[in-house]
Amino acid sequence: MIKPGATLGILGGGQLGRMFVMAAQSMGYAVTVLDPAQDSPAGRVAERHLCADYLDFMALDELGSTCAGVTTEFENVPADTLRYLSKFCPVSPDADSVAIAQDRIQEKQFLTHNGFALAPYLVLDGQQPLTPAIDPTLFPGILKSSRFGYDGKGQVFIESADKLHDALISMNNRCGVLEKKVSLVREISVILARGRDQRIVCFPIAENRHTNGILDVSIVPAGIEEPIAEQAREIARQVAIRLDYVGILCIEFFLLENDQLLINEIAPRPHNSGHFSLDACITSQFEQQVRVLCGLPLGSASLMRPAVMVNLLGDLWRENCAPDWRLILNHSVAKLHLYGKQEARPGRKMGHFTVLADTVNDALVLALGIKQALTAEGQSFSFPTLE
């Protein structure tokens, strides 16, 4: 057990790292962030920021020798970095789990080998010729790069087989996966924590709505029947067990019209769709991340009130001026979270807000009303009221 007063390390300085730092500090820990960006959101609030590359071994020696445990805030940290740091202190998640989750080809092959249901797909690794023999039922499909794809990046929609060659060229002929576009009813996600004692705690299931490949709104609890919810939780548990995973893990699902669940992808870290837990759960996903890393008992993830989380993207900043935050703060049941990023860009996650209510419908109505008002700032808008 790593007790409060110790120093923890985190690889990555984005908003997920920032929220981890804040959770750790509230529990009495100091945090060192290793991130190559000089002005990172997490580095600005941590006790110490090592501004270095993830493969800078002098910096890794410093991090590993001064921290009681190290975790990550995103999956693209080199697996070799995690292996190296494990010589010094506990590291979660471990290198083997991250190596699978950070590569779509390895992820698909791992899930298929272990019998999990996926959308039909084809691995494109440059070893097979692109001929008319490619299964035509894979179209329309989505070509996804094997690495460094998130928020819709590294993905190309392909309507028919004759467009595949051009799509590969547009992605610089990188290895990837061609995945059939399925007709779905909902997208949901299960976030869980698995401790070193193998205990697993699942957070409430979120229903997710995306715009341009970026998460827009998460609704909790998801609008699904309990048997489907329990099936999703059990699949998520089995993924964590098969990975021998220790840490916070997100499994994203497609729910089809016949109630079948397909795994979309896994993320070995806290997830955007779990931000509601900061305000709506007894234990947030970030406190849970601290607990796992430190070998503490896992906290309860019970939902205290229904919640809706809405992402705040840089598109809302006009001429680099922030929106009028009173549109959120005037509502006593709305919670604003800003990430401390200095530059707003279209598509960049600058923050989020969460609305809590007695019913999920009330929370959704108000959250969407606030979102509409932010988008059409300066125009007259009549808010629903819950207070």
N, C-alpha and C positions, 0 to 999 in steps of 0.2 A: 504494500500500500504506500503510495506517495502522499504524504500528508501536506496540508496547507502550510505555506511558508516556503515550499520548494519552488524551483524555477522550471517551467515547462517550455518546450520548444515547438514551434509550428512552422512548417514549410509552406510558404505562400502568404502573400500580404493583402489579398482582396477582402471583399466584404464578409465572406465566410470566416476568414481568419480574424477579422476585426470582431465579429460577434463571439468567436471562441475566446479571444483575449478578454473581452468584457466579462464573459461568464466565468472564466478562470480567476480573474481579479476579484470578482464579487465573492468567490469562495476562498480567497486568501492566498492565491498563487501569484507569482510573478511570471511573465512570459517574455521569451525572446523570439522574435520573428526573423526568419531568413527569407529574403525576397530580393530579386535584383533591381526592383524599382526603387528609386530614391525616395519617392513620396507615395508610399502605399497606405491604403486605409488602415490596415492592421498595424503597420509599423508606426503610425502616428499615435497610437494609443498604448502600444506595448512599452514595457520597461526598457527594452533594448531592441534595436533593429540592426541585424547584420545584413548589409547591402552587398550581396554577392550572388553569383550564379549557383544553381543547385548542384553543380558538379565541381565547385570550388572546394577542394579537399581541406585547405587550411581553414576555411570558414566552417566546414562540416566538423573538423576536429574541435573547433571552438564551441560549436553548438552542442555536439555530443558530450563533451567533457564538462560542460557547465549546466546541463539540463538533466533533470531526473527522468524525463520521458519526452518523446517527440511524436507529433502527429502531423497530419497534412490537411490542407483546406481544399485541394483540388487534385484530380487524378493524374495530371500530366507531369508530376514530379518523377524524374527517372527512377525506375525500380532499383537500380544500382545504388542510388543515393540512400534509399531506405535500408538496403542490405548493409551498407557501410556504417550507417548510424546505429544499427542494431548491435554493433560491437561495443557500444558505449552504454546504452540504456534501452529500456523498453520502447518499442516503436509500434504504433498502431494507426492504420492498418499495416499489415506486413507487406513485404516486397512482392511476394508471389501473388497475393490477391490483387494488388494494384496493377501488376503486369498484365493480368487477365482483363481487368476492367478498363484499362486505358487503351486497349486495342480491340476494335470492333470485331476483327476476324477471330482473335483468340476468345473473345467474349461469346460470340455466336457458337464457336466450336465447343467451348466448355459447356454452354447451356444445352446444346444438342446432345452432346455425349452423355450428359446427366439426365436426359429425358424430359427437359422442360419444353413447353410448347412455344413456338416462335412463328412469326409470319414466314412464308416461304422465302428463301434467299439463295443467293449464289455468291461464293467468294471469288473475287477478281484479284488475283495476286500476280498476274502477268505470266502464269504458267500455262494457261489454257487459251487456245485461239478464240477470237471473237467471230463466230460463224453463225449462220442462220439456225444452227442446231441448238442454240440457247433456248431454253424452254420459253415459248411465247406467253405462257400463262403468268410469267413474272412481270408482265407489263399490263397496265402502267405500273411503274415502280419508282423507287427512290435510290439513287446511287449515293452511298455514304462513304466518305474517306475512312480509312481504318483508324486514323489517329487525329487528335487535335480538333475534333468536331464538337461544337456545342452551340446552343441557342440558334440552331438552323444553319450554322456555318459548316462547310464541308459536305453539303448535301445538294443534290441536283435531281429535280423531278424529271423522269423520262417517260414519255407517253408511249413509245413503241421501240422495238428492237433496232430500227434503223437510226435512232437517235443516240444509241449507246456509245458509239465510237466518238462522236463529237463531245459527248458529256465527259468521257474519260480524258480527252484532250483538254477540256476546260478545267479539269482538276489535275492537270500536269501528269496524267497517267499514273497517279498514285494508286497504291493498293487500296482495295475497299470491298464493300459489300453491296450487291444489288438486291434490294428487298422489295417484295411485292407490296404495293399500296393496298391496304385492306380497308374494307368498309366497317367503321367502328361506331359504337354508340357513345362511348366515353373513353377518356384517358384518365387513369387513376395512378396513384403512387402509394407505396407502402414504405415508410421509413422505420427502421428498427435499429436497436442497439444490441450488440452481443458482447458480453464481457469475457474476460479470461476464464471465468468459471463456467462458461458456456450457457449462462442464463441469457434469455432473449426477451426483450421488451419491445413491443410494436407501438408506434404512434397511431393515432386515429388516421384513417385512410382519407386522402385528399382527392377530390375531383379537379382535374386541371384543364384549363382552356388556354390555348396558345394562339398567338398572332404572329405571322411571319416567322414561325419556328421558335419564337421566344415565349416563355411562360408569361401569361397575362394575368390570369385569375386562378386562385386555388380556393375551393369550397370545401369546408369541413363541418360535419361529416359528409362524405360523398353520397350522392343520391343513388345508392345501390342496395339491393336486398342483403340481409345479413348472411345467408348462405354463400353469396358471392364474395362478400367481405371476408368471411372466414377462410374461404378458399384462397383468396389473394394473400392473406396473412400467412397461411400455411406454406404456400409456394415460396414466399419471401423467406420464411424460416428455413426451408430446405435449401434455398440458394446459399444462405449464410453458412449453414452446416456443411454443405458440400465444398464451399470455399475454405472452410475452417477459419472463418472471418472473425476478427476482433476489431470492433469499432462501430461507427455509424454507417449504415448501408441503406441506399435507396434503390428500390426496384420499381421501375415504371412499367405499367401494363396498358395494353389495348383491351377493351371490353367489346366483344362483337355482339351482333344482334341475337345470336343463339346462346348468349351468356358465356361463351368461351373466353377465357383469359389467355392472352398471349403476352409474353415478356417483350417489351420494347428494348429497354437497356437497363444496365445497372450502373450506379454511381457509388464509388467507395468513399463516401464523405457525407457531411450534412448537405441538404438539398434545398434549392429555392422553394420547392413546394412544402417544405417543413417550417418555413419562417413563422407560420401562424402559431407554432408552439411557444414562441417567445412570450406571447400574451394570453394564449388560450389553454395551455397545458400546465399541469403541476410542475413538470420538469421540461425545460426546452431541449431541443436537439443538441444545442451547444453545451449546456450543462451536462447532458448525458455523455457528450464526447469527452469532457473533462473527467467524468466519473469512470468511463471505460479506461482511459489512458492511465489514470491514477490507481486503478484497481479498487475503486470504491463500489459499494453496492449500487446497482442501477436505481434511478429514481422512477417514480410513477409517471407514466405518460398520459394519464387520464385527461380527457377533455373537460374543462370547467364550463365552457360555454361554446355554442356554435360560433364559427368564425369564417370570414372571407378575407383572403389576402390579395392585394393588388400590387403588381410591380409598378414602379415609377421609373420610366425610361428617360434618357436624355432628350428625347423628342419633345418633352414638355417644357424644356428650357427654351425661351424665345430670346434671341439675340444675347444668349448666355446669361439671361436673367432667370432666376428661379421662379417657379410658380408661386401663387399666393397661398401659402400653407394654411391660412385661416380656413380655406375651403375644406380642409381636413380637421384642423384643430378645434373648429367651432362645434364639433360633434363630440360629446362626452364619451361616446362608445367607440371612437376611432383612435387608433394608435399610429403615430408617425415614426418611421425609422429611416434616417438618412445615413449614407455610408461614408461621408467625408471625402468624396471624390471631388477634385478641384476642377475637372474639365467635363462638361456635359457633351455627349455625342449621341447622334441617333442610334437607337438600339442598345445603348449602354445602360446597365442597371445602376441607377443612382440612389435608389432606396425602395421602400415599400410602405404600404399602410395596411392595417388590419382593422376590420370592423367586427365587434362582438355583439351578439344579440341573444334574445331568448329562443329564437328559431333561426334556422339556417336561411329561410326565405327572407326574413326581416334583415338579416345581415347582408344578404346578397343584393337586395333592393337598394339599401343605403350605400353599399360599396360601389355599385354600378352608377348610382346617382353622383357620388363624389367623383368617380372616374370621368363621367361625362362632363361635369362642371370644370374639372381640371383641363380637359381637352378643349373645351369651348370657353376658356376663361375670358371674362369680360362680357359674355352674353348673359342674358337673364336666364336663370334656371331655378326651378322650384324643387327644394329638397324634400324627400320623405323624412319624417322625424320619428325617432324611436324613444327619445328622452321623455 
